[in-house]
């Protein structure tokens, strides 16, 4: 429910009503963290197009260690 609300706020800010159905989204950008005690591995930034041509930034955080990695949604915002 929280993700839907965050996306709704972002689309309202962009004056859009939904994400576009186009498959022509930009390739994700991956930025890796230096080794750290928080187990943060990387942030993945994805641009999705809204139905009015605006961009929505979706940020994912990757955490983990040698036993496995987990990805979580960090933020959805107007790009």
C-alpha positions, 0 to 999 in steps of 0.5 A, spaced: 500 500 500 505 504 501 508 503 494 502 505 491 501 511 495 508 513 494 507 512 486 500 516 486 504 522 490 509 522 484 504 522 479 500 527 482 507 532 482 508 530 475 501 531 473 501 524 470 495 519 471 499 512 470 506 509 468 507 509 460 506 502 458 512 503 453 518 498 453 523 503 451 525 505 458 532 507 459 537 502 462 538 502 470 544 505 473 548 501 478 552 504 483 556 500 488 558 502 495 565 501 498 565 495 503 562 497 509 559 495 516 552 496 514 552 491 508 550 496 503 552 493 496 549 497 491 543 502 489 540 501 482 536 507 479 531 506 474 527 511 470 520 509 468 516 514 463 509 516 466 503 517 461 505 524 460 512 523 458 515 525 464 520 521 468 519 517 474 526 515 478 525 508 482 531 507 487 532 500 489 537 498 495 541 492 495 544 489 501 547 483 503 553 478 504 557 472 502 550 468 504 546 472 499 543 479 497 536 482 498 533 488 494 528 493 497 525 499 494 528 505 497 524 511 493 520 513 488 520 520 486 520 525 480 526 525 476 
